[in-house]
Structure formats: C-alpha cells, structure tokens
C-alpha cells in the first residue's frame, strides 16, 4: 500500500511553540511524510518560521492565508492540498512521539476507516511518555459512532487519529461550527465509511496535548463567540437525521448527553454575559437532557461525571 502520510498543521499566533511541534513531526521514525503548515493570517512571526522549515526540508509545504478564516477552513485547505492516502491533523502548540505516524499507520488493514491513539494532557515539557503495555482495540462502524461521543477511548478529537483521503473526498469540516467541530467532522467521516469498516485504537500515548492561550484551538467567551458556538447544537441535531440515526436510541441518547454538558457550559456563559433569555433557554435544555446524561455517565471522564453536581449548582445559584 501507499505509505506516504500528510500531516496538516493549522497555525495561528504560535511563534513560541511551532518549532517544537514541527521538529517532532520531522523527527518521525516513518520518514515518508509531507508536513502541510497552513498559516491562518497570524499577526506574529509564525509565517517567517514556517518559511524557514520549508526551505530546510523538502517534505514541508507552507500555505499562507493572509486573512484569519478559522481552524475549520484551514484544515479544509490542508485536506485539499494533501495528495497522500493517509492524513493526520496536529495542532501547532502540541507535539507527538517519534513513532506517532508509524504506529497509527501500522494499524490499518483493508477494512480500517481510521486509526487512533491515546494522548496526555500536560504542561509544556520535553519529556517522552512511559507507556504501559499496549492494547489494540477494534470497533465496528456502529460502535465507533457511539464511542466517538464518549470519553473512554479515542474521543471526538481529530488530532489523535489517522484518516483516509479516499473517504475524506466526501467529508470536510463544517465551517459554520466554531466549537466541537472535531466531533461533527468525525461523525460525518464515520457516516461516509462502508458498513463493514472498522476502527483501530491503541492505548499508547503518542500525542502531547497542551492547551495554549491564543493558539488555533483557544477560544475565550465573548458574546459574539457565544452565538457562534451555538451552531454546534444545530450541527449535532442534523446528524440525528443522517443515515436513520434518529432511529438509533443509543446514538441519540449519547448526542443528548453532549447537549446536556454543552447546555451547562452555555448557561454559565450566558449568565456571565448577562444574556437572560439565552440563560433561560439553556437551563431548560439541560433539564430536558438530564435523563440521557445519567444513562451515559459511565462513558465520561471523571471531570464530566460532575455534570449532575454542576446542574444542581446552576439551579440554585443562577
């Protein structure tokens, strides 16, 4: 099979960390890679650093967008520019282990739609992981749809996965969604796979995830961004009607669980922004979705299992 892999990196205001990111990509044990660095109108010196790498290594390609268009549009640019069958996404303020590409690529067989790895949320450092004994888990298409909406294995992110360009020809990031765009993308991607497709997941922690203010994934809560983030509700609601998902009670229940968690978040946002009608709306939504959340609480991480507590605090104090 063609073993060339494209790695798409959206870049915005990341001059402090982009070198660490790109260095980790160019140090991959699997050498047949193409690193596509897409600048999203960064006002800092990010583009100059990207051009340096492009001159130094022929595997690096830079796309320079003069205007800031958002991470979804930038990732779509990267997909369009990729000419390999296998594609990864890495955020510009993160880094990966040396065998990130090699391991994800090795998991593919003829029916595999995408592969995924575990990750570590961490403070910025240069340490590698001490991985425990690796486990490989396989999921059917139906199982993967439900697993992507949980916190137990490969999550709804895109940066810990490797995709196929042949499937991506029918899938792009929804540029109207400004929060949770990865989750919507993954649902659309799985829907585009053949029914006999599977997903492979390794428990090896190959991705270093670092939250950095001002990066491509950073988003503060202003009134404008509050309304933009609400589009995730519409996008997820739409997924229920695709491929008869509305008849799949477990899938809809998982989606409603996410609605519950987002409703709590948006209730707090609306309260802080003094948006009375919006706060009332999301408080009511959280009440509607509470029962589904309780059904699926085991699918979430320890932090997200605190949803009922937060729900009760909001009812009392907001």
N, C-alpha and C positions, 0 to 999 in steps of 0.2 A: 504494500500500500504506500501511497504518498505520505511521507512522514514529515513534511515541511509544516511548520506551525507559525501562524501570525499571532503576535501579542499586541493588542490595542491598548494604548495608554492615553486617556484624556488628561490634558494638562491645563490647569488654571491656577495662576498665582502660587507656584510651587517651587520657586527657585531654591529654597532652603533644603528641600528633600528630594528633588527629582534625580540628582546624581546617584543617591543611594538606591533609588528604585531602578534606574536604568542599568546601573552596574550589576545589580542582582540578576537582571534579565540576560545581560551579555555574558554572564558567568555560568549560564546553564550548561549542564552536562550534555544535554541534547543540543547540538550546535546548529542544526538546520532550522533556524528560526528567522523571522522577519519582525522587527520591532517597529510598530507604527505609532509614532508620537504625534498626537493631534492637539495642537495649541488652540485654546478657545478664547482668543483675544486677551491673553494675560497682560496686565499693565506693568508687571515686574519684568525681570530679565530672563524669564523662563525660555523664551524663544531663542535667545542667544546660546543658552546652554544646550538646547535641543540641536541647534545647527552644528555645534561642536561635535556632538556624538555622530551626527550624520556624516560629517567629514572624516571622522576617525574609523568608522565601521560601516562597511557596505550593507550590512544587514539592517541598518537603521534607515527609516523613511520618515520625513517630517511633513506634516500637513499644517499649514499656518492659516487659521481662520482669523481674520482681522477683527471681527466682531464677536462678542460673547453671545453664544447661542444656547448654552446649557449642555449638561453632560450627555443627555439622550441623543441630541443631534450630533454631538461629537463622536459618540460611539457608532452611530449610524454611518458617519463619514469613514470611520475605520473599517467597518464591515464592507462598505462599497470598495475600499481601496485594497482589501485583502484578496490575494489570489491563491491562497492555500486552502486545502480542505478542512484543516483544523484551526480553530480560533480560540484565543483566551482574551480575557479582559483583566487588566491590572490597574489599580488606582495609583496616581502619581506620587502619593505620600506613603505608599506601602512598599513592601519588598517581599521577595519569595525565596524559598530554599533553592539550592542549586539543582535539585532533582525534581522541581515543580513540574516542568514540562515533560520530562522523561517519564515520570510516574503516571501522570494523567494520560499521556499518550499510550502507555503500555496497557492500560485497562480496556482499551477499545477492542471489540470484536465486531463481526459483521452486523449484529443487531443493536449495537450500543448507540444510543442517541447522544448522550453526553456523559462525561465522567466528572467526578467532583472529589475534593479533598477537605479535610478538616483544617481549622485555622486557629490562630491565637490572637486575641485582642490584647494589646500590650502597650506599654510605654516605649518610647523610641530608644532602641539599643541595637547593638550589633551581634547579639547572641543568637546562636542557632538552637533549634529545638532538640530536646532529648526525647525522641519518640518512643512510646511503648510498642509492644509487639503489634504489627499492623494487622488490621482486619479489613477484608474486602466484602462489601455488602452489595447485593444486586436487587434492584427494584423493577417491577413491571411498569409499563406506562401508566396504568391506573394508580398503582401505588405511588409512583413518582409525583403525580399531580397532587396527591394529598400530603406527601412528605415535604414538598416544596413550601407548603403553608404551615410548617411546624418548625420547632427549634431543636429537633433531635439529631438530625444527620447533616444533610447538605444545605439546608436553609434556602431562602429565596434570593440569595445574592448571585451575581454573575461572576465575580472576581475569583471564586474558588472552583471554577468549572472550565471544561474544555468542550467546545461545540463543533458541529459540522457545518461547513459553508453550504453544503448541498441542502441542508434543512433550513439554514438561515436565508436562503433565497426568497422564502415566503414570510420571513419574520424580521421586524425592525422594532426598535424602541419607540414607544408611544411618546412623542414629543410634547403632548398635552399634559402628561403626568409628571409632576415635579417632586414627588416623594413616593417611595415604593415602586419606582419604575422597574427595578430589577425583578420584583415579584411578578408584575404584569408580563414582562418580557419572557420569563421562564414558563409561565402558564401558556402563553401563546406558542412558545417553542415546543413544549411537550404536546400541545394540541396538533402541531404540524407533523409530528412523528407518526410512523406507521404503528398499527396496533400491536405488532409483535416486537416493538422496540423495548430495550431495557436501559437502565441507568446503573452505572457502576460508581461506588463510593468507597474511598479509602479513608481509614481513620487517621492516617499520617497527617500531622500538622505541617503543611507545606507553605502556608501563606501567613505573613505577618501583617495584621490589620492594625493600623494606627489612625485614630481619629485626629485630624488636624484642622484647626480653625482656618478658614479661607481657602481650603482645598476644593477640588471638584465636588466632593461629597458633603462639604459643610453647608449648613443652612440654618440661619437664625430665624426667629419668628417675628416677622413684621406683618402688618395687615395684608399687604399685597401678597406675600408668600403664603399666608394663611389661606387665602382664597385659591391660590394656585395649587396648594397641596390637596385641597378638597377634591380635585379631579380624580384622585385615586379611588374614591368611592364609586364614581361613575364607571371607571375602567374595570374595577373588580365586579361590579354589578353586571356589566356587559359579558364578562367571562362566564357567568352562570347560564347564559342563553346559547353559548357556543357548544357544538357537539353534544347537545342534550345534557349538559352539566346540571341544569335545573332539576333533572330527574334523579340526580345522584345526591341523596340526602346527606351522606357523609361529607362529600366535597362542599356542598352548600353550607353545611354546619361549620366546616373549617374556615370558609370565607367569612361567615358571620362572626366567628371568633376574632378574626382580624379586624372586622368592623368594630367590635366591642373595644378592642385595645386602642384603635385609632380614635374612636369616639371619646374615650377618656382623655387622650392626648389633646384632641381639638377642643374639648370642653375647657381644659386648663388654658390653652392658647386664647380661646375666646374670652375667658374670664380676665386674663391679663391684658388683653387688648380692649376690654370693655365693650365687647360685641354681644349685647344682651340676647338678641333673637338667635344668633348662632349658638350661643352657650345653651340656650333652652333646647334648640334642635338636637345638639349632640348629647345632651344629658338624656333626652328621650330615646335617642338611638342606642345609647349604652344600656338603657333599661330593656329595650327590645332584644338586644343580642346577648344579654347576660346568661341566659339559659344555655345557649350554644357554647359560650366560652367555658362554662362549668363542665360541659360534656367533654371538652377537648383540653382541659387544663393540663393533663399529663403530657401533652405534645409540646409544652413550652418550657423554656428555661426557668431557672429559679426566679429571676427578676420578673419575667412576665407572669409568673404564677401569683404575683402580688396584685393582680388586677381587681379581684374582689375587694381587697382592702382599700385600694385607691378609689374604687367605685363608691364605697361607703363613706370615705373621707370627703369625696366631692359632694355627695348628697348632703352631708352635714354642714360643710363649710362654704360651699359655692351655690 
